[in-house]
Amino acid sequence: MMQRKNGNKHYFTKMGTRKKVRAFVRVKPTDDFAHEMIRYGDDNKMGGPRQTAPCKLGQEVLKLSIDIHLKKDTRRGVVNNQQTDWSFKLDGVLHNASQDLVYETVAKDVISQALDGYNGTIMCYGQTGAGKTYTMTGATENYKHRGILPRALQQVFRMIEERPTHAITVRVSYLEIYNERLFDLLSTLPYVGPSVTPMTIVENPQGVFIKGLSVHLTSQEEDAFSLLFEGETNRIIASHTMNKNSSRSHCIFTIYVEAHSRTLSDEKYITSKINLVDLAGSERLGKSGSEGRVLKEATYINKSLSFLEQAIIALGDQKRDHIPFRQCKLTHALKDSLGGNCSMVLVTNIYGDAAQLEETLSSLRFASRMKLITTEPAINEKYDAERMVKNLEKELALLKQELAIHDSLANRTLVNYDPMDEIQIAEINSQVRRYLEGTLDEMDIINLRQIQEVFNQFRVVLSQQEQEVESALRKKYILIDKNDFAAISAVQKAGLVDVDGHLVGEPDGQSFGLGVAPFSTKPGKKSKSRKTFKEQLSSSARKEGASSPVGGKDLDVSFSKTQLTPSSKDGDIKDMLLRDRETSNIEPLPSDSPKEELRPPRSSTPPSKSVAFEDFKNERGSEINRIFKENKSILNERRKRASKTTQRINAIKREIDITKEALNFQKSLREKQGEYENKGLMIIDEEEFLLILKLKDLKKQYRTEYQDLCDLRAEIQYCQHLVDQCRHRLLTEFDIWYNESFFIPEDMQVALKPGSSIRPGMVPVSRIVSLGEDDQDKFSQLQQMMLPDGPDSVSFYNAKVKTEQKHNYLKTMMGLQQTHRK
C-alpha cells in the first residue's frame, strides 16, 4: 500500500496484481468481405484449418485470433521473400457484432469495477471510416444503436441505485485535442463560458489532469446524456472520400466517481476515473484525397498517432527506462491510462475489404503491441479529514469516560483531564516561583497535563527574569549592539573606547558591550558625558536612519499596510462595477428603440415570415392561436397520461410474468411431492392459492389499464386531428394576411373589403410557409412509439430533444442577429 499526502487529505492506493491490456478487434460489416485474405479462428485450433469468417449480418461471432494472407507479387520474380501470412492473437474478434454484444464483451467489466475504486480506460483506434465513433458513441438518433459511452453512463447510474448504503457523486468532462491544442467541448454551456487562458496538462502526485477543463456534476442520467450530446455537437468533423463525417480530433470523455459511506463511522472513501477515448482515424492522403484545412488536420492526426505508437512500443519493452509521453498532447493526457494503475481495453476497428488490407495490418500490429503492456489496477482510497476529526473526537470522549472509571476505581476522584483554566495556570505559576525562591520544597503532580504546564511556567518565569535583568542594566548602562556600526562610530567619537580601539568592558556573550567610564573621567561629569553620548547616538541615528536596516523594515511594513486597504477597496469597486454592468444588461432596451406603435402602416420591404407570423398570432390570428394552444395543451396532457398508463401496464406485465413463474414453480413442486384429491378436486397449499388470486387480480388490473389506454389513444387521435385542423387554419389565415398586407398594392385594398368581388384567399401565393410539427410533438410521438419497447430510453431521448431545442434556438437567434445587422 502506498500513501500520498496532499494538504489535509490522505491518499492510499492498494497495490493490485499486474495484468495485460485487453485488445479486441471489431470488423466493419461489408458486402465485399475478403474471405481468402482474412480468416478467424480460436486459439485452441492452431495448426488446423482456419474457420472462414461468416458474412451474414446479425450473427454475433466472437473469435480469439485473426489470420491475414496476402498473395505474392509475381512481378518480383522467382526469388521472392515477401511475407504473405500474419497471425494475431487477441482477446476477441467482433465480426457482425451488435452494439449490445460489443458493450458486454468490452466495457461492462471495466465500468462495474469503477465503482469499487479502479480506474478504467476504453480506447477506440483504427483507420478513418472504420467505425470508431460508432463503436464509442453510436447513433444518437436511435436508442438501440447507442455506443459504449451512453451505455457506460447508464450502467454507472444503475449501479448507484443498487448501492443505497453509499453516497456516490458522478462528474464528467469532455476534452478535445485538435491540431495539438486542447479544447473544452462543454465550454458552450452558459454557466461555463470560454476560458481566457489556454488549457494545459499538469502533473501532480495524484496523476495527470487538465488545468482549465470544466468538470460538471451530474445527479441523474438525463443530465449526463445532455452533457454528452452538448459535447458531440461541438466536435469538429469534415468530409473526404473515405468518410463523409470524419472526426478531425481526438476526444476524451471522462467520468469521475466518488463513493462515500453513509455511516459516520467510516471516514474512508474511494474515487475512480473512467476515460473513454475516441481517437481520430489514421489516413493515407493518397486514398482520402485531403486538401487544404483537412490536409493539415490529417497531418496532425497521423503525427500524434505515430507518437502514441512510439509510447506503446516503449511501454512494451521492459528494458526501456524512459517513456516518451510528452511528445504530444495525446500521450501526455493519457499518461495515467497507458501503463498506470488502470484497467485498459483497446478496441481496434478495421475494414474487411481487400483494398484496405495494408491499413488493416497496421492496425492489427498496433493491437498486438498494446497487448504487451502490463498495468497494475489498484483501488484508490482516500480519507475524509472532516469525518476523521469527528471519529477522533468520539474516540477521545470514550477514552475520557474509560479513564474516569479507572480513576474512580483507584480512588483518584480529584483528577481533571480537561484543559486548565486561568486560575489553575496562575496557581501553578505561583508554585513555580515559590519553588525557585526556596519556600516550597515539592509540588504535587496529579496528571501529565500538569507536568507540561509546570515546564511551561518555568519557561515563563525564566523569560520574565531575563527581561528584568536587561531593563535593570539599561537603566544603569548603555547597551550597544556590536553589529550596529552607527552606534559604534558614535561611541568612538565620544571617546568611550580604549587605546587599542576596542569597546571598554567585557562582552557578556549576547553581542552586547557593557560601557564603563574611563579613569580620567571625574564622577561629577558622569551624567553630562552620558547625556552627550545619548544625543550623539540620536543625531547619528537621525542622519543614517534612511540607510538603517531597522528604518528600512519600518518603511516596508508601513508601506505594505497602507497598500492593503486600497487593494481591498479596489476589489469592492470592481465587484460593484461588475454588478452594475450585469444589472444594466438585464434592463430593458432604451426608449429610443423602435416600437410597434411607431411603425408605419406599410413598409417598403416586407418583413421576414417568422417575424410577421409572431405579429399575426398577436393580432389578427390571436383567437385561432389561442384555440390551437388550448387543443395542443389538451393533446399533451392526454399523451402524458397515456405514457404513464403505458408504464403502469409494463409494470403489471412484469409482475404477471413473475407471478406466473412462481406459480409454475409451485405446481412443479406439488407434482414432485405428489398430488392430493378430495371428491375429484385438486388440493393445493395456501401459497399456491394466494398466487392464483394475485394473478387473477393482476390480469384484472391489466385489462382495466389496457382499456384506459385504448380510450386515451382514441382521445389522442381525435385531439391530434383538432390540432392539425387548427394548425392548417392558422397557416392558411396567416398566408392570406401576409399577402394582403405586404404584396397587394394599396389602391387594390379597397377591393378586399367585405361585399367586394375578391374574397380572402383568392390572392395567388408565390411561396407557402409550412410550419411543421415542433420538437415537442416529435418527441411525444417518438416517446409513444419507443417507450413500450425500451422503458430505459426516456432519459436518452429527453436529453437528445433538449439539446436539439437549445441548438435550434441558438441558430435562430444568430440568424436574427445577422438580419438585424444587415
N, C-alpha and C positions, 0 to 999 in steps of 0.2 A: 504494500500500500504506500503510495506517495502522498505527501502532504504539502500543500502550497498555501501561502498566505497572501491576502490582498486586503489591506485595511483591517476592518473588524470581521471579515469573513474568512472562514477556513475551508479549503477545498481538499477533498480526499478522493483519490482515484484508485479504485481497487484494480490491481493488475489482473488482466484476463489472459486467456490462452491464445496463442498465436494461431492464425488461420489464414488460408489463402483467399485472395479476392475471387469472387464467383463471377464467371463470364458466361453470358448467353448470346446466342445469335438468333436474330429474327429476320426471316427472308420475306421480302416484299412479294405479295401474290402477283402472278403474271400468267398470261395465256401462252407465252413463248418461253417456257421453262427449259433450261439446258439440261436435259436428262443425262446425256452422255458425258457431261463435264462435271456435274455436281451430284454427288450421291451422299446419302445419310446412312448411318448405322450405329448400333450400340457398341460400347467398348468391349463387351464380353464376346463379340463376334469377330474380333480381329483375326485376320488370316483367312477368313472365309469370304464368300461373295457378299458384296455390299447390297443393301436393300435400296432399290430405286425409289426416289422421293415421290410420294403421291402428289397429284396436282389438283385434286378435286377441292374446290373451295368449301370451307366449312368443316373439313376434317381437322382435328386437333391432334397432331402427332408430335411427340417430344423425343428426340434422339439425343445421343451423347457425343457424337463425333460427326465430322463432315469431311469428305474427300473431294479434292479438286483434281481434275485430269485435263491436261492440255495436249492437243495433237502436235507432233513435232513439225517444225517448219522445214519442209523439203528443200527450200531454197538454200539452206545452209550446207547441203552436200551430204555425202555418206557418213563422214565422221561428224557426228552431231552430239555433243554432250549437254544439250539443253535439258534442264529439269522439266519433267512433264507431270509429275504426281506430287501432291501435297496432302497430308492428313493432319487434321487439327482436332485435338481432344478438348471438349468444352463441358460445361455443366449442363448444357441443354441447347438443342436446336429447335426453334419455334418456327414451324412451317405451316402455313394456313391456319395459324392460331388466332383465336378470338381475343378481344381485349380482356375478357374475364380470365382466360387461361394465362395470359401474359402477366396479369397482376398477381394471380395466385402463385405463379411459379417464381416470379422475380422479386416482388416488392412486399408481399404480405408479411413475411417473417421479419424483414428489416423494420417495418413500421411498428409491428407488435413489440419488438424489443426496445423501441424508443421510449415507451412509457415505463420501462424498467431501468432507464438511465443509460442506455447505449446509444452512441452517435451512429448515424447511418448516412450513406450516400448512394444514390442511384444515378447512373450516368448513361446517356444515350450517345453513341458515337457511330459515325458512318459517312458514306458518300452523300452528296446532296441529292435530295429527292428520294432517299431510301426509306423514309418513314420514321425519322427520329422524333419530330414534333408530334406526329400522330400517335406514336407509342407513349410519349411523355404526357402530352396534353389531351390528345384525342380530338374528336369533332365536338366542339362545344354546342353545336346546333342539335345534336342527338344525344340523349342521355345514355343509351346503350353503348355508344361508341366513345364514351369518355375514356381518357387515358389514365396513366399511373398517378398523375398529380391530383386530379379530383377524387379518385378513389382513395388515395392516401389521406386526404383531408377527411373524407367520410369515415374511414376506419379510425382515425385519431379521436374524433368526437364520439363515435360509438363506444370505443374503449373507455372514454371518460365517463360515459353514462353507466358503464358496468363497474366503475370503481367509486362508489359513493363515500368510501372511507377516506378519500384523498381529495384535496382541493387542487385541481390541475388548471394551470393557465397556459394558453396557447398564443404565441405571437408569430407573425410571418413577415418576411421581407422578400423583395423581388429585385435582383441585381441583373443588369445588362452590361456586357463587355462588348463595345462596338468600336472597332478600329483602335484597339488598345486604350480606350477611355472608358471610365466607369460611369454608369447612369443608373438612377433610381427610377424604375418603371412605375412606382407608386407616388412619384412626386407631383403628379397632376391632381391629386386629391386636394380639396380646398383647404384642409387643415394642415397640409404639409408644405406645399409650395416649393419652388426650385431652390436649390442650395446656392449660396453666394460663393462659397469656397469649393473647389473641386474635391471629389471624394478620393480618399487614399486608403491603402491597405496597411493596417497597423498590426504588429505582433506584440503579444504580452505573454506572461506565464500561463494564462488560461487558453491561449490559442491565437488564431488569426481572426480579426474582424475588420469590417469596412467602416471607416470613420466617415460620417455624413450620410450613411444609409439609414433610411427610416424603417423602424420596426413597429408593427401595428398589432395591438391586442385584439384578439377575436374571441368573443364569448360564445358564438354559435356557428353552426355550419354554414349558414347563409352568408354571414359576414365574410367568412374565409373565401367562399366562392366569388363574392363581389370583388374582393381584392385580387383574386386570380384573374377574373375577366377584365378588370381595370388594367392590370399589367399586360395582358395579352393584346389589348387594343393599342398599347403604346409600343409594342415591339416593331423593329424595323425589318421589313420584308421587301423583296424585289423579285423580278421575273427574269428567267433566262430559258434557254432551250430545254433544259432538263427538269425544271421545276418552276411552275407558274407562281407559287407562293414560297419562295426560298427564304429561310431565316438568315439574316445577314449579321447576326451577332450571337454570342454565347450568353445563355440566360441561366441564372441560378436562383431557384425558388427555395427558400429556407424556412423550415418550421421549427420554432423553438418551443420546447415543452419543459414546464417546471411543475413538479408534483410535491405538494406539502401534505403531511398527515394532518387530519382534522383534530387529532388529540394533542393537547398541550405537552404531553409527556415526551414527545418525540421532536427534538429540535433538528433532526437530520432531514434533509430533503434532497431530491435528485433532479438533475437537469439533463437534457439531451438536445441534440440538434440533428435535423434531417435535411440534407442537401439533395435537391432534385435538379439535376444538371441536364440541360438540353443544349448540346454543342451544335454550333453551325457546321454544315457539311463541307467536307473537303471537295475541291473542284479541280478538274483538268480544264484549263482555259480553252484548249482546242475543242473540247466537247460542249462546254457550256456556252461558248461564244460571248463571254462577258466583255463589256466595253465601258469606258468612262468610269462613273462612280462605282458601278457594280464590279468592274475590274479591280479597282483599288480595294474594295471590301474583300474580294476574293483573295487578294494578296495578303491582307492582314489575317484572314481566316486560316489560310494554309500555313502562314508563318507561326501562328500561335499553336496550331495542331502539331506542327513539327517540334516545337519546344515541349509540348505535352508528351510526345512520344520519346523525346530525349530524357525527360524526367522519369518516364515509366521504365526505360532501359536502365537508367542509373539505379532506380529502386530495386529492380530485379537482380542486379549484380551485388552480391553480398560483400564483395571486396571494395566497393566504392565507398569512400568516406563523405564526399561532398555530393549533394543532390542539387542540381541547378533549378531551384524553384523560382528564383527571381528573374528568370529570363523574360517572362511576360506576365501580364496581369492574370491570365487564366490559371497558370500553375501556382502563382503566389496566392491567389484567393482559395485554391483547392489544396493548400499545403496540409491542412488538418485531415482532409479526406484521403489523400494519397499516402498510404503507409502510416497513418496515425492510429489513434485509438478509436477506430471507426469500422463498422461493418459495411463493406463496399461491394456493390454489384454493378457490373457493366453489361449493357445491352448493346450489341453491335448490330446495326441494321445494314443489310446487304441486298443487292439485286439478285434475281435468279436468271437474268438474261445472259447470254453468251457474250454480248457486246460489252458488258461491264465487268468481265471476269478479272481483269487486271486490278481494278479498284476493289473488287471483292477479295482478292488475295491480300491486298494491302490491309484491308480492314480486319481480316482473319488473323494476320500476323500481329496486328495491334492487340487483338483479344487474347492471343496466346501469350504475348509478353505481359499483359495485365495479370494473367493467372500466376505468374511467377512472383508477384508482390505478396508479401505477408503483412497482415495487420494484426493488431492486438486490441480487440474491443474490450473496453473496460467501463465499469459503472461510474458515472460522475456524481459524487456525493458532496453536498455542501451542508454547512451547519448555520442555522439562523441564529444570529447574535441575540436578537430580542428574546426568542424562546429559550436560549441557553441561559440568559440572565434570570428569566422567570424560574427556570428549573433550579438554578443555583440558589436563588432566594428561598424557594420552597425547601430545598435540602438544608439550607442554613437554619431555617426555623425549626425543622425537625431535629437537627443536631443540638440546637439550644434546649429544646424540650428534653431530649435524652440526657444532656449534661445536667440540667436542673434536677432530674430524677436521681442521677448518680450523686449529686451533692447532697440532696436530702437524705439519701441512704447513708452517706458518710458524715452526717451531722454538720454539714457546711452550709448553713442556711443563709449566711450573710454575703455569699458570693454573688457579685453582679457582673454579667458579661456584656452589658450594654456599653456604648461609648461614654466616656467620662464627661461630666458637665463642668462648668467653670468653677464651681465650689470645690469639687474633688480635685481639680487641677491645682487650684490655689492651696489646698491643704498639702498636696504632695510637694509643691514649691516651698512651703514653709518648713516641711520636714527636711528637705534637702539643705536648706540654709542652716537650720539648727544642727544638722549632722556635720556640715562644714565648719561651723563655729565651735563644735565640740559639746554642745549642750544636749545632744541626742546621741545615744550610743548605737541604737539599731532601729530599723524601720520594719514594720510588719508587712510582709508580702503575701497577698492573697491569690492573685492570678497573674497571667502573663501580660495582660494589658497594663497592669500597674507597673510591672518591671520596665516596660517600654516607656511609660510616662516618666518614671524616675530618671532614666538616662536622658530623656528629652529635657527635663528640668535642670539636670546637671549642665547640659549644653547652654541653656538659657542663662543660668547663673554665671557660668564662665564668661559668656559674651557680655553680660552686664558689667562684670568686674573689669574686663579689658577696656570697655568704654569709659568707666570711671577713672581708671589709671591714665588713659590717654587725655581725658579732659583735665585732670589734675596737672599733668605735665604741660599741657598747652597754657594753663594759667601761669605757670612758673617759668617756662622756657618757650623759645620759638622753635618749632619743629619744621625742618626743611627736608623736602623730598630730594634725594640725590639725583633723580632724573629730571628735575626741574632746573634747566640751565639758566633761566631768567632769574630765579631766586639765588642761585649760586653766584651769578655775576653781581647781583646787588649786595650779597654778603662780602664779596671781595672788595667792592667799592667802600663798604662801611668799615673795612679793616678788621673784620672778625675772623681772619684766618691767621695761621701761624706763619713762621718764616719759610717753611717748605711749601707753602701754598695749599695745605690741607685744612679742612674744617677743624676748628678747635673742639675737642671732645672725642669720645669713643662712639663708634656706631653700635647701635643696640640690636642689630640683626634684622630689623624691619625696614631697612633702607632709609632710616631717619637718623640725623645727627643731632646730638644734644649740645646746643650752643652755650659756651661758658665765657664770661667776660675775661679779657686779658689782665695780667697782673698790674700793668701800668695804669689801668683804669681805676679811678677813685670811686669809693662807694657812693658819694653824693651825686655823681654824674651818671649813675647807672640808668635811671629812668629816662633821662634825656637821650642817651645813646640808643636805648631801646625804641623810643619814640621815633628818633630819626631813622632808624633801620626799618621800622614799620612803614614810615612814609616813603622811604626809597622802594620798599617792596611794592607798595600800592602804586607808585608812579611808574615803576618798570612794568608792572602788570598792565597798567593802562596803555603804556606805549606799545607793548608787544602782545596785547590781547588779541589783535587781529590774527596773529600767527600762532597763538597758543592752541594746543590741541583741545583743551577744555572749551575755550571760547568757540572754536570751530564746531565742536559737538553741540554746544548750546544753540548755535545758529542753525545747524542742521535739524535739530529736534524741533525748534520753533517753526522752522520753515515747513517741515513735514506736517506739523499740527495745523498750521494755517492752511495747508493745501487740502486737508481732509474735508473741511466744511464746504468750500466751493464745489468740490467734485460731487459731493452728495447732492448739493443744491442743483448742480447742472444735470445730474441724473433725474431729479424730480422734475426739472423744467422740461427735459426731453420726454419724460413719460407724459407730462401734461400736454405737450405738443402732439405726441402720438395719439393721445385720447381725443384731442380736439380734431385732429385730422380724420380719425375714424368716425367721430360723430358727424363731421362735415360731409363725409361720404354717404352717410345714411339720410342726410337731409334731402328734401325734395328738390326738384330742379328749380332754377331761378325763375323769377316771374317773367323774364323777357323771352322765355322759350315759347314756341308756337303752341297755341291751344286750339281745341276743336272748334270753339265758338268763333275764333278769329279767322278760320279758313275760308277762302272764297267758295261760293256755291259750285263753281266749276273750274277745275284746274286745266292747264294746257296739256299736261301729260297725265294719263290715268295712273293711279297708284297700283302697286302690286296686288294680286288677287288675295294673298294671305292677309295683307293689311286691310283690304276692302272687306274681306269676309268677317273680320272681327268687328268692323263698324256695322256691317249688315246685321250681325247677331245682336248687337246692342240697340239697333234702331228698328228697321222695318221687319226683320225676322226674329224679333225678340220673343214673340209668342210661340212661333214654331220651335225656336231653340229651347224655350222653357219646356214644352211638351216633349221634345227629344231628350232632354236631360232627365226628366221625370221617368220616361219609359226606360231609359238606359239604366237609371239607378234601380228601378224595379227588376230589370233583367239581371244586373249584377247581384242583387240580393238573392234572387232565385238561384243563380249559379253558385253562390256561396253555400246556400242551403243544400243544393244538390251535391256539392263537393263534400260537405260534412256527412250527408246521408251515405254517400259512396264509401267514405272512410268507415262509417259505422257498419255498413254491410260487409266490408272486407274484414273488419274485426270479428263480426259474428260468424263469418265463414271460416275464419281461422279457428275460432272457438268450437265450431261444429266439427271441424276436422280432428281437433284434439280429442273431443268427446267421443267421436266415433272410434278413434284408435284405442282409447281407454276401454270402451265398451267391447270392442273386438278382443282385446286382451282378456277381459273378464270372461267372455264367452269361451275363449280357448282354454283358460284356466279351469272353468267349470267342466268342459268336456274332458280334460285330463283327469280331474278329480272324480268324475262320474256324475251323471245327471239323475235327478230325482223327480218323480212324477207323483201327483196326487189327483186321482179321479180324472186322469187324462190331461192334466195341466202341469206345465213345467214349473218346478220350484227353483227360484233364483234367490240369491242373497240380497241383502239390503243395499250394498254398494252398487251392484248392477242395476237394481231398481231405481236408485237415485240418478244414475247415469242416463237411464231411459227417459225419466221425467225431465232431466236437464236438456237432453237432446230434443225432446218434444217442444219444450219452451223456446229453445234457440231457433228451431225451424219456424215456430210461430212468429218470433221476432223478425226472422229473416224475411218471411212473406210480407209482414206488415211494412218493414222498411223498404222492401223492393217495390211494393205498391205505391208507397210515398214517393219513391224515386221516379217511378213511371209517371205519376201525376206531375211531379216537378219538371220532368223533361217535356211533357206536353205544354206546361205553362211557359217553359223557356222557349220552346218553339214558337208559341204564339207571341210572346214578348219580343223575340228576335224579329218576327215578321213586322210588328209595330215599329220597332226601332229602324228597320230597313226602310219602311214607308216614310217615317219622319225624316230620315237622312236624305232620301231621294227628294222629298218635298222641299227640304231646306236647300239642297243644292240647286234644284230647279228654280226656286224663287230667287236665290242669290244670282244665278246666271242671268235671269231676266232683269233683275235690279241693276246688275253691273253693266250690262249692255245699254240699258235705258239711261243710266246715269252718266256714262263716260264716252259712249260711242255714237249715240244718236244726236244729231245737231239740235240746237236749242229751238230753232224755228219749227222743228217737227215734234217737239214735246207736246204741243197742243193736240196733236192727233192721237196721243195716247191717253187722253183724258177719258173718263167714263162716258159712254154713249157714242164714242167715235168708231170708225170702221176698223181700226187696228186694235187688236186685243193683245194684252200682255203675253209674251212668249212667242209671238209671231216674228220677232226680230231675229235674223239669222245669226248664229253664233260661230265664230271662227275657231274658237278653242274652248273645250269643255273642261272645267276643273273637276276632277274626281277626288273626292276626299274618302279614301278607303277606310277600312277598319283601323282603329288606333291600336297602340301596343297593348292596352288593357284587354281589348276584345280578342286580340290574337292570343294573349296569354291565357285568358279564360277558356277559350276553345281548346288550346293545347293542353291545359290542365285537365279539362273534362275528358279529353281523349286518352291522355297518358297516365293519369293518376291511378285508375283501377289496375293497370299492369305493373306500374312501378311506384308504390306509395312513397319510397325514399327519394323520389326525384323532385319533390316540391321545392326544397331549398335550392337545388341546382337551377331549376327554371326561374325561380324568384330572382336569384342573383343575376341570371342572364338577362331577364326583362328589365330589371332596374338599371343595369349597365347600359343596355341599348337605349333606354329612355334618356339617360343622362347625356350620352354622346349625341343623340339626335337633337336634344335641346341645345347643347353647346354648338353644334353645327348650324342650327337655325339662328342662334344669337350672333355667331360670327358672320353669317350671311347678311343679317340685318345691319350689323355694324358697317360692313363693307358697302352696302347700298346707301347707308346714311352718309358715309364719307364721299361717295361719288356725287 
